[in-house]
Amino acid sequence: MDMQPNDTSIKLLFNSGSQFSIPRFQREYSWDKKNYQEFIDDMLNCLTLENNELKNTSYFLGTMLFIGDFVDKNRVDKYIHVVDGQQRLTTITILFSALSDRFKEINEKVLSKQLFKYIVDKNDDGEDYKVLDSKTHYPYFSYFIQDIEKSIAQEVATEEEELIKNSFDYLYSRLEENSLRTYLKKNIGSDRVDQITYVDILKSLRDQVLGTIFIAITTPDKKNANMIFEILNAKGKKLSHVDLIKNKIFEVLDQEVPADYAEIKWNKIKATLISRTEAVGLATYYRHFWISKYKKSTGTKLYDDFLTKVTPKNETRYRNFLEELESNAIDYIKILNPMREDYNNRKEYFWLVQSLNVLMNYFNIVQVRVALLALFQMKNQGHISTKVFKSTVLYLENFHFSYNAVTSGRANKFEKIYATFAISLRTSESQNEAHDKIDNLLKKPLDALFPDFEQFSKSFILLSFTKKAKHSNLKTKYAIQKLNALFDKSEVFSDVSSIEHIYPENDDDITFNIGNLIVLEEKLNQEAGCLSYPDKKSIYKKSNFVWVNKFADDNEEWKKSNIENRSKELAKTYYTEILNKKI
């Protein structure tokens, strides 16, 4: 087994020049108040008072497991995958963000900026990169925790983001001056803490966290990492709800000759879920499957609800249940990681791959998987027509663009809608019944949440696109591609298109605005470069895109003053012609 253990510190880890990736198949951030309260208490308890100064003491944070050796200074790949340790690293990042804010509030801007380098640093080319790159809890984590200015207001959209927000709010409150002094005086047993400045208390806590020691186990590949992870977690591991459900199924399906049916099925389900580049954990999949078919249950109730709902507890019922799990897992991975190969590269399904990719990767809408899973299953059974299936998926794409991507609506508004709809849809016995439920249990309640034109336009006209790597670029790029497809009368985005800034992009924010954007073939975009608009027009005329040619015909000149009006026109076009909504 290829592995390399090393004693290291949080400071050396975060300062290694690596970007630590938390893959999407990892479980979500799950620390609650008990966890992060214990963490900051431990950090504060390590501070001692010597000669009227706070001193740090050693603290061991346990073991963390990584794919890739961040200690190796000669490595080419700076991307390191976190296999075990994401909860601790995420919490430390949240604490550093809160500490940086506290430094800034007392006008210690240099200290704030220096600390934030452990959250967002620069590579050798001077480009920003996030030290901790999570694939699951953006945009809240990216726009709030990992933004020193916190310039974009973000509401939480998922249960995980709610936990992250709660963690930040709690840690931020614990860093208030009176709170810190009261805790330290009680812990140290001396009022001499009052003689220490607030900034020195914050610096001592910062240094305590940075100096925390842990054992870093590095391994070169995923196979090794999984083996090591199982060994590390084999002893004293609390059984999850999925473990308990598996044990119950295996207890009933105990026949191992001529073959162990339960073991074979279970392994097939697991293999399906990790069969693609972006894999998914069994616990995450199981919860979405359960909510989509049986009941909206919390994680702690899944096992109890399984015992209640999956009856009778006999071999036939449990065999059927495993077959349900396997069938839904195949659809689930197609939803999560859409590929044209799933549909034999047939062009009539390119729209579906694009739409699913938008929902999963552009907008990161986790809750919609519950509804999509039910739609896929019922389509497979012939209870939903191809036409209605298509219109429903596209409806969900449009809804989440307007509600989540543009106007930042709250996810808890539609979670229950999806669960109620999915469970009911699966009981349909005919196409008419299924189609009726799509109209009344899905579209009708979502229509009630659909932003009106004023809400939509107010946020749409603020969309922007820059050369900097920002998650917000995705939704703007999507909107521009969608508009271009409208003019081209195409369902699928062009593979050769790129985003063109009509007025050359500069440090003036207005040039980043959606009103200054259009699509252009990549080669023509390079040719246009930073030329003035009169020079660009001849290049635009070479384009095969209808929208580009129409723009060139309609605009003899282009000035910055035109950008705002065009953004409003685009908002109106999008709302009425793509979303098919009335103003």
C-alpha positions as CSV (number, residue, x, y, z in Angstrom):
1,M,0.0,0.0,0.0
2,D,1.6,3.3,-1.2
3,M,1.2,5.9,1.6
4,Q,3.4,8.6,3.2
5,P,2.5,9.8,6.8
6,N,4.0,13.2,7.9
7,D,3.6,15.4,11.0
8,T,2.7,18.8,9.8
9,S,0.8,22.0,10.8
10,I,-2.3,23.8,9.5
11,K,0.0,26.7,8.6
12,L,2.3,24.5,6.4
13,L,-0.8,22.8,4.9
14,F,-2.5,26.1,3.9
15,N,0.8,27.7,2.9
16,S,1.9,24.8,0.7
17,G,0.8,26.4,-2.6
18,S,-1.7,23.6,-3.1
19,Q,-5.4,23.8,-3.9
20,F,-7.3,21.3,-1.7
21,S,-10.3,19.9,-3.5
22,I,-13.4,18.4,-1.7
23,P,-15.0,16.3,-4.4
24,R,-18.8,16.3,-4.9
25,F,-19.0,12.7,-3.8
26,Q,-17.8,13.6,-0.3
27,R,-20.6,14.0,2.3
28,E,-21.8,17.5,2.8
29,Y,-20.6,19.8,5.6
30,S,-22.3,18.4,8.6
31,W,-20.7,19.9,11.7
32,D,-23.3,21.4,14.1
33,K,-22.9,23.7,17.1
34,K,-21.5,20.9,19.3
35,N,-18.7,20.3,16.9
36,Y,-17.5,23.8,16.1
37,Q,-18.1,25.0,19.7
38,E,-15.8,22.2,20.9
39,F,-13.2,23.2,18.2
40,I,-12.9,26.9,19.2
41,D,-13.1,26.0,22.9
42,D,-10.1,23.6,22.4
43,M,-8.2,26.4,20.6
44,L,-8.9,28.9,23.4
45,N,-8.1,26.4,26.1
46,C,-4.6,26.0,24.6
47,L,-3.8,29.7,25.3
48,T,-1.9,30.2,28.5
49,L,-0.8,33.4,30.2
50,E,2.9,34.0,30.8
51,N,4.4,37.4,31.8
52,N,1.2,39.1,30.8
53,E,1.3,37.6,27.3
54,L,-0.8,34.9,25.7
55,K,1.2,31.8,24.7
56,N,0.3,28.9,22.4
57,T,0.5,25.3,23.4
58,S,0.5,22.1,21.3
59,Y,-2.8,20.7,20.0
60,F,-3.2,17.5,17.9
61,L,-6.0,17.6,15.4
62,G,-5.8,13.9,14.4
63,T,-5.2,12.4,11.0
64,M,-6.1,13.7,7.5
65,L,-5.9,11.8,4.3
66,F,-5.1,13.3,0.9
67,I,-4.6,12.1,-2.7
68,G,-1.4,13.9,-3.8
69,D,1.6,15.0,-1.8
70,F,1.4,18.6,-0.9
71,V,4.7,18.3,0.9
72,D,6.6,17.6,-2.3
73,K,7.8,20.9,-3.6
74,N,8.7,19.4,-7.0
75,R,5.2,18.2,-7.8
76,V,3.7,19.4,-11.0
77,D,0.0,19.0,-10.0
78,K,-0.9,21.6,-7.4
79,Y,-4.4,20.1,-7.0
80,I,-4.8,17.9,-3.9
81,H,-7.9,15.8,-3.1
82,V,-9.2,15.7,0.5
83,V,-10.4,12.2,1.3
84,D,-10.6,12.6,5.1
85,G,-10.5,15.9,6.9
86,Q,-13.0,18.1,5.0
87,Q,-15.1,18.9,8.1
88,R,-12.1,20.2,10.0
89,L,-10.6,22.1,7.0
90,T,-13.9,23.7,6.1
91,T,-14.4,24.8,9.8
92,I,-10.9,26.3,9.9
93,T,-11.6,28.2,6.7
94,I,-14.8,29.5,8.2
95,L,-13.0,30.6,11.4
96,F,-10.3,32.3,9.4
97,S,-13.0,34.2,7.5
98,A,-14.6,35.3,10.8
99,L,-11.2,36.3,12.3
100,S,-10.3,38.3,9.2
101,D,-13.6,40.2,9.5
102,R,-12.9,41.0,13.2
103,F,-9.4,42.3,12.3
104,K,-10.9,44.5,9.6
105,E,-13.5,45.9,12.1
106,I,-10.8,47.2,14.4
107,N,-9.0,48.8,11.4
108,E,-6.3,46.1,11.3
109,K,-6.6,45.8,7.5
110,V,-3.1,44.4,7.0
111,L,-3.7,41.6,9.5
112,S,-7.1,40.9,7.9
113,K,-5.6,40.7,4.4
114,Q,-2.6,38.5,5.5
115,L,-4.9,36.0,7.3
116,F,-7.2,35.8,4.2
117,K,-4.2,34.5,2.2
118,Y,-4.9,31.2,3.9
119,I,-8.4,31.3,2.2
120,V,-7.6,32.9,-1.2
121,D,-4.0,33.1,-2.3
122,K,-2.2,33.8,-5.6
123,N,-0.4,31.4,-7.9
124,D,2.9,32.1,-9.7
125,D,1.1,34.0,-12.4
126,G,-0.6,36.4,-9.8
127,E,-4.0,34.8,-10.3
128,D,-6.3,34.2,-7.3
129,Y,-7.1,30.6,-6.3
130,K,-9.1,29.3,-3.4
131,V,-7.0,27.2,-1.0
132,L,-10.1,25.1,-0.2
133,D,-12.1,24.3,-3.3
134,S,-15.4,22.7,-2.5
135,K,-17.6,21.2,-5.2
136,T,-20.7,21.0,-3.1
137,H,-21.3,24.2,-1.0
138,Y,-21.0,27.0,-3.4
139,P,-22.2,29.7,-4.1
140,Y,-22.7,30.7,-0.4
141,F,-19.2,29.4,0.7
142,S,-17.5,31.1,-2.3
143,Y,-19.4,34.4,-2.2
144,F,-19.5,34.8,1.6
145,I,-16.9,32.7,3.5
146,Q,-14.2,33.0,0.7
147,D,-14.8,36.7,-0.2
148,I,-12.9,39.1,2.0
149,E,-15.3,42.0,1.0
150,K,-18.4,39.8,1.2
151,S,-19.6,42.1,-1.6
152,I,-22.4,39.9,-3.0
153,A,-25.3,39.3,-0.6
154,Q,-26.0,35.5,-0.4
155,E,-28.9,33.7,1.1
156,V,-28.4,30.1,2.0
157,A,-30.0,27.7,-0.4
158,T,-29.4,24.2,1.0
159,E,-29.2,22.5,4.4
160,E,-25.5,22.4,4.1
161,E,-25.2,26.1,3.5
162,E,-27.4,26.6,6.5
163,L,-24.9,24.7,8.6
164,I,-22.1,26.7,7.2
165,K,-23.9,30.0,7.9
166,N,-24.6,28.8,11.5
167,S,-21.0,27.9,11.9
168,F,-19.8,31.3,10.7
169,D,-22.3,33.2,12.8
170,Y,-21.4,31.3,16.0
171,L,-17.6,31.6,15.5
172,Y,-17.9,35.3,14.6
173,S,-19.9,35.9,17.8
174,R,-17.4,34.0,19.9
175,L,-14.7,36.4,18.5
176,E,-16.4,39.4,19.9
177,E,-14.0,41.1,22.4
178,N,-16.1,40.8,25.6
179,S,-16.9,37.2,24.7
180,L,-13.2,36.3,24.3
181,R,-12.1,38.1,27.5
182,T,-14.8,36.5,29.6
183,Y,-14.0,33.0,28.4
184,L,-10.2,33.5,28.7
185,K,-10.5,35.0,32.2
186,K,-12.6,32.1,33.4
187,N,-10.4,29.5,31.8
188,I,-7.0,31.0,32.8
189,G,-8.3,32.1,36.2
190,S,-6.9,35.6,36.0
191,D,-8.1,39.1,35.4
192,R,-4.7,39.9,33.8
193,V,-6.3,39.1,30.5
194,D,-7.7,42.6,30.6
195,Q,-4.2,43.9,30.2
196,I,-3.9,42.3,26.8
197,T,-5.1,44.2,23.8
198,Y,-8.0,42.8,21.7
199,V,-5.8,42.6,18.6
200,D,-3.2,40.5,20.5
201,I,-5.9,38.1,21.7
202,L,-7.1,37.7,18.0
203,K,-3.5,37.2,16.9
204,S,-2.9,34.6,19.6
205,L,-5.9,32.6,18.5
206,R,-4.9,32.9,14.9
207,D,-1.4,31.5,15.7
208,Q,-2.9,28.7,17.8
209,V,-4.9,27.5,14.9
210,L,-2.1,27.8,12.4
211,G,0.3,26.0,14.8
212,T,-2.1,23.0,15.3
213,I,-0.5,19.7,14.5
214,F,-2.0,16.8,12.6
215,I,-0.7,13.7,10.8
216,A,-1.1,14.0,7.0
217,I,-1.3,10.8,5.1
218,T,-0.7,11.2,1.4
219,T,-1.2,8.6,-1.3
220,P,-0.9,8.9,-5.1
221,D,-4.3,7.4,-6.2
222,K,-7.9,7.0,-5.3
223,K,-7.8,3.2,-4.9
224,N,-5.1,3.5,-2.2
225,A,-7.0,6.3,-0.5
226,N,-10.2,4.3,-0.3
227,M,-8.3,1.3,1.3
228,I,-6.6,3.6,3.8
229,F,-9.8,5.4,4.6
230,E,-11.6,2.1,5.4
231,I,-8.8,1.0,7.7
232,L,-8.7,4.4,9.5
233,N,-12.5,4.3,10.1
234,A,-12.9,0.6,10.8
235,K,-12.7,0.8,14.5
236,G,-15.2,2.7,16.6
237,K,-17.1,4.0,13.6
238,K,-20.7,4.9,14.4
239,L,-23.1,3.2,11.9
240,S,-24.9,5.5,9.5
241,H,-28.5,5.1,8.5
242,V,-27.3,3.4,5.3
243,D,-25.2,0.9,7.3
244,L,-28.2,0.1,9.5
245,I,-30.5,-0.4,6.5
246,K,-27.9,-2.6,4.8
247,N,-27.5,-4.7,7.9
248,K,-31.3,-5.2,8.1
249,I,-31.5,-6.2,4.4
250,F,-28.6,-8.6,4.7
251,E,-30.1,-10.1,7.8
252,V,-33.3,-11.0,5.9
253,L,-31.5,-11.9,2.6
254,D,-29.0,-14.2,4.3
255,Q,-28.8,-16.9,1.6
256,E,-25.2,-17.1,0.2
257,V,-25.6,-20.2,-1.9
258,P,-25.5,-20.5,-4.9
259,A,-24.7,-16.7,-4.8
260,D,-25.1,-13.9,-2.3
261,Y,-27.9,-12.0,-4.0
262,A,-27.8,-9.1,-1.5
263,E,-24.1,-8.6,-1.6
264,I,-24.0,-8.7,-5.4
265,K,-26.9,-6.2,-5.7
266,W,-25.4,-3.8,-3.1
267,N,-22.0,-3.8,-4.8
268,K,-23.6,-3.1,-8.2
269,I,-25.4,-0.1,-6.7
270,K,-22.1,1.2,-5.2
271,A,-20.3,0.6,-8.5
272,T,-22.9,2.5,-10.4
273,L,-22.6,5.5,-8.1
274,I,-18.8,5.7,-8.6
275,S,-18.7,4.8,-12.2
276,R,-18.1,8.3,-13.5
277,T,-15.7,11.2,-13.0
278,E,-18.0,12.9,-10.5
279,A,-19.1,10.1,-8.3
280,V,-21.6,10.3,-5.5
281,G,-21.8,8.8,-2.0
282,L,-24.3,6.0,-1.3
283,A,-25.7,8.0,1.7
284,T,-26.5,11.1,-0.5
285,Y,-28.0,9.0,-3.2
286,Y,-30.1,6.9,-0.8
287,R,-31.6,9.9,0.9
288,H,-32.7,11.4,-2.5
289,F,-34.1,8.1,-3.6
290,W,-36.0,7.7,-0.4
291,I,-37.5,11.2,-0.5
292,S,-38.4,10.7,-4.2
293,K,-40.3,7.5,-3.6
294,Y,-41.3,7.0,0.0
295,K,-41.3,9.9,2.4
296,K,-39.5,13.2,3.1
297,S,-37.3,12.0,6.0
298,T,-34.5,13.6,7.9
299,G,-31.2,11.7,8.1
300,T,-31.8,10.6,11.6
301,K,-35.2,9.1,10.7
302,L,-34.3,7.2,7.5
303,Y,-33.7,3.9,9.2
304,D,-36.9,4.1,11.3
305,D,-38.9,5.1,8.3
306,F,-37.4,2.2,6.3
307,L,-38.6,-0.3,8.9
308,T,-42.0,1.3,8.8
309,K,-42.4,1.8,5.0
310,V,-40.7,-1.2,3.5
311,T,-42.9,-4.1,4.6
312,P,-43.5,-6.9,5.0
313,K,-40.0,-7.7,6.1
314,N,-39.5,-10.7,4.0
315,E,-37.2,-11.9,1.2
316,T,-39.5,-10.9,-1.7
317,R,-40.0,-7.4,-0.5
318,Y,-36.4,-6.8,0.3
319,R,-35.3,-8.2,-3.1
320,N,-37.7,-5.8,-4.8
321,F,-36.4,-2.9,-2.7
322,L,-32.8,-3.7,-3.8
323,E,-34.0,-3.8,-7.4
324,E,-35.6,-0.4,-6.9
325,L,-32.4,1.0,-5.5
326,E,-30.4,-0.4,-8.5
327,S,-32.8,0.9,-11.1
328,N,-32.9,4.4,-9.6
329,A,-29.2,4.5,-9.1
330,I,-28.7,4.1,-12.9
331,D,-31.0,7.1,-13.5
332,Y,-29.5,9.1,-10.6
333,I,-26.0,8.9,-12.0
334,K,-27.3,9.9,-15.5
335,I,-28.9,12.9,-13.9
336,L,-25.9,13.9,-11.8
337,N,-23.3,13.3,-14.5
338,P,-25.1,13.6,-17.9
339,M,-23.4,12.3,-21.0
340,R,-24.4,12.1,-24.6
341,E,-23.3,8.5,-24.6
342,D,-26.2,7.7,-22.3
343,Y,-28.5,8.2,-25.3
344,N,-26.2,6.7,-28.0
345,N,-25.2,10.2,-29.1
346,R,-28.6,10.7,-30.6
347,K,-29.0,14.4,-31.4
348,E,-32.6,14.5,-30.2
349,Y,-31.3,14.0,-26.7
350,F,-28.6,16.6,-26.7
351,W,-30.9,19.1,-25.2
352,L,-31.4,16.8,-22.2
353,V,-27.7,16.3,-21.5
354,Q,-27.3,20.1,-21.7
355,S,-30.3,20.8,-19.4
356,L,-29.2,18.4,-16.8
357,N,-25.6,19.7,-16.9
358,V,-27.0,23.2,-16.4
359,L,-29.1,22.2,-13.4
360,M,-26.4,20.1,-11.8
361,N,-23.2,22.0,-12.6
362,Y,-24.1,25.6,-13.6
363,F,-26.8,26.1,-10.9
364,N,-25.9,23.3,-8.5
365,I,-29.5,22.6,-7.6
366,V,-29.3,19.5,-5.4
367,Q,-33.0,19.3,-4.4
368,V,-34.2,19.0,-8.0
369,R,-32.7,15.5,-8.2
370,V,-35.6,14.2,-6.2
371,A,-38.1,15.4,-8.9
372,L,-35.9,14.4,-11.8
373,L,-35.5,10.9,-10.4
374,A,-39.2,10.4,-10.4
375,L,-39.6,11.8,-13.8
376,F,-37.0,9.5,-15.3
377,Q,-38.5,6.4,-13.7
378,M,-42.0,7.2,-14.9
379,K,-40.7,8.0,-18.4
380,N,-39.0,4.6,-18.4
381,Q,-42.2,3.0,-17.5
382,G,-44.1,4.8,-20.3
383,H,-46.3,6.8,-17.9
384,I,-44.9,10.1,-19.3
385,S,-44.9,11.0,-22.9
386,T,-41.6,12.2,-24.5
387,K,-43.1,15.6,-25.3
388,V,-44.3,16.2,-21.7
389,F,-41.0,14.8,-20.3
390,K,-39.1,17.3,-22.4
391,S,-41.2,20.3,-21.6
392,T,-41.1,19.5,-17.8
393,V,-37.3,19.2,-17.7
394,L,-36.9,22.5,-19.6
395,Y,-39.5,24.1,-17.3
396,L,-37.3,23.1,-14.3
397,E,-34.2,24.5,-16.0
398,N,-36.0,27.9,-16.7
399,F,-37.4,28.0,-13.2
400,H,-34.1,27.5,-11.4
401,F,-32.3,30.0,-13.7
402,S,-34.8,32.7,-12.8
403,Y,-35.5,31.7,-9.2
404,N,-32.0,30.6,-8.0
405,A,-29.4,31.8,-10.5
406,V,-30.9,35.3,-11.1
407,T,-33.0,36.2,-8.0
408,S,-31.3,34.0,-5.4
409,G,-34.5,32.5,-4.1
410,R,-34.5,30.2,-1.0
411,A,-34.3,26.5,-1.6
412,N,-36.6,25.6,1.3
413,K,-39.4,27.1,-0.7
414,F,-39.4,24.2,-3.2
415,E,-37.9,21.2,-1.2
416,K,-41.3,20.1,0.0
417,I,-42.9,20.7,-3.5
418,Y,-40.4,18.2,-5.1
419,A,-40.9,15.5,-2.4
420,T,-44.7,15.7,-2.5
421,F,-44.7,15.7,-6.3
422,A,-42.2,12.9,-6.8
423,I,-43.9,10.5,-4.3
424,S,-47.3,11.1,-5.9
425,L,-46.1,10.9,-9.5
426,R,-44.7,7.4,-8.9
427,T,-48.2,6.1,-8.0
428,S,-49.6,7.2,-11.4
429,E,-51.2,4.4,-13.4
430,S,-51.6,6.2,-16.7
431,Q,-50.1,9.1,-18.8
432,N,-53.1,11.3,-18.2
433,E,-52.8,10.9,-14.4
434,A,-49.0,11.5,-14.5
435,H,-49.4,14.6,-16.8
436,D,-52.1,16.0,-14.5
437,K,-49.8,15.7,-11.5
438,I,-47.0,17.4,-13.4
439,D,-49.3,20.3,-14.0
440,N,-50.9,20.6,-10.6
441,L,-48.3,19.3,-8.2
442,L,-45.1,20.6,-9.8
443,K,-45.7,23.4,-12.3
444,K,-48.5,25.1,-10.5
445,P,-46.8,25.5,-7.1
446,L,-43.5,26.5,-8.8
447,D,-45.3,29.1,-10.8
448,A,-46.4,30.7,-7.6
449,L,-42.7,31.1,-6.7
450,F,-41.7,32.4,-10.2
451,P,-40.3,35.9,-9.9
452,D,-42.3,38.6,-11.7
453,F,-40.7,40.7,-14.4
454,E,-39.7,43.5,-12.1
455,Q,-37.9,41.1,-9.7
456,F,-36.3,39.2,-12.6
457,S,-35.2,42.3,-14.5
458,K,-33.7,44.0,-11.5
459,S,-31.3,41.1,-10.9
460,F,-30.8,40.1,-14.6
461,I,-29.4,43.5,-15.6
462,L,-26.7,43.0,-12.9
463,L,-25.3,39.8,-14.5
464,S,-21.7,40.1,-15.6
465,F,-18.8,38.1,-17.1
466,T,-15.1,38.7,-16.6
467,K,-11.9,36.8,-17.5
468,K,-11.4,36.1,-13.8
469,A,-12.5,32.7,-12.7
470,K,-15.8,33.4,-10.9
471,H,-18.7,31.1,-10.4
472,S,-21.0,34.0,-11.3
473,N,-19.6,33.8,-14.8
474,L,-21.4,30.5,-15.4
475,K,-24.9,31.9,-15.0
476,T,-24.1,34.9,-17.2
477,K,-22.5,32.7,-19.9
478,Y,-25.6,30.4,-19.7
479,A,-27.9,33.4,-20.2
480,I,-26.0,34.7,-23.2
481,Q,-25.8,31.2,-24.8
482,K,-29.5,30.8,-24.2
483,L,-30.2,34.1,-26.0
484,N,-28.0,33.1,-28.9
485,A,-29.8,29.8,-29.2
486,L,-33.1,31.6,-29.3
487,F,-32.0,33.7,-32.3
488,D,-30.5,30.7,-34.0
489,K,-33.6,28.7,-33.3
490,S,-31.4,26.0,-31.8
491,E,-32.0,23.8,-28.7
492,V,-28.3,23.2,-28.0
493,F,-25.6,25.7,-27.4
494,S,-22.8,26.0,-30.0
495,D,-19.6,24.1,-29.3
496,V,-17.5,26.8,-30.9
497,S,-19.0,29.9,-29.2
498,S,-17.3,32.1,-26.7
499,I,-18.2,35.3,-24.8
500,E,-17.4,38.5,-26.5
501,H,-17.2,41.9,-24.8
502,I,-18.5,44.3,-27.5
503,Y,-16.9,47.3,-25.9
504,P,-13.4,46.1,-24.9
505,E,-13.2,44.7,-21.4
506,N,-11.4,46.9,-18.9
507,D,-11.4,47.8,-15.3
508,D,-14.7,49.7,-15.7
509,D,-17.4,47.4,-14.3
510,I,-19.9,48.4,-16.9
511,T,-18.0,46.7,-19.6
512,F,-18.4,43.3,-17.7
513,N,-22.2,43.8,-17.7
514,I,-24.5,41.5,-19.7
515,G,-25.6,44.4,-21.8
516,N,-22.1,44.5,-23.3
517,L,-21.9,40.8,-24.1
518,I,-22.7,38.6,-27.1
519,V,-21.4,35.2,-28.4
520,L,-18.9,34.9,-31.1
521,E,-16.9,32.0,-32.6
522,E,-13.7,31.5,-30.7
523,K,-11.5,32.2,-33.7
524,L,-13.4,35.4,-34.5
525,N,-13.3,36.4,-30.9
526,Q,-9.5,36.2,-30.9
527,E,-9.4,38.2,-34.2
528,A,-11.7,40.9,-32.7
529,G,-9.5,41.2,-29.6
530,C,-9.6,44.7,-28.1
531,L,-10.4,46.5,-31.4
532,S,-12.8,49.4,-31.4
533,Y,-16.4,48.7,-32.4
534,P,-16.1,50.0,-36.0
535,D,-13.3,47.6,-36.6
536,K,-15.1,44.8,-34.9
537,K,-18.2,45.1,-37.1
538,S,-16.5,43.6,-40.2
539,I,-15.4,40.6,-38.1
540,Y,-18.9,40.2,-36.6
541,K,-20.2,40.0,-40.2
542,K,-18.1,36.8,-40.7
543,S,-20.1,35.1,-37.9
544,N,-22.6,32.3,-38.6
545,F,-24.6,33.4,-35.6
546,V,-27.9,35.2,-36.4
547,W,-27.8,37.2,-33.3
548,V,-24.3,38.6,-34.0
549,N,-25.2,39.7,-37.5
550,K,-28.4,41.3,-36.4
551,F,-26.5,43.2,-33.7
552,A,-24.0,44.5,-36.2
553,D,-26.9,45.5,-38.6
554,D,-28.8,47.3,-35.8
555,N,-25.9,49.2,-34.3
556,E,-23.8,51.6,-36.4
557,E,-21.9,52.5,-33.3
558,W,-21.5,51.2,-29.8
559,K,-20.7,53.2,-26.7
560,K,-20.6,52.5,-22.9
561,S,-23.8,54.5,-22.6
562,N,-25.6,51.9,-24.7
563,I,-24.9,49.0,-22.3
564,E,-27.5,49.7,-19.6
565,N,-30.4,50.0,-22.1
566,R,-29.4,46.8,-23.9
567,S,-29.2,44.9,-20.6
568,K,-32.9,45.9,-20.0
569,E,-33.9,44.9,-23.5
570,L,-32.2,41.5,-23.0
571,A,-34.0,41.0,-19.7
572,K,-37.4,41.6,-21.5
573,T,-36.5,39.3,-24.3
574,Y,-35.4,36.5,-22.0
575,Y,-38.5,36.8,-19.8
576,T,-41.0,36.8,-22.5
577,E,-39.5,34.7,-25.2
578,I,-37.4,32.1,-23.3
579,L,-39.3,31.9,-20.0
580,N,-42.6,32.4,-21.9
581,K,-43.8,34.7,-19.1
582,K,-46.0,37.8,-19.5
583,I,-44.9,41.2,-18.3
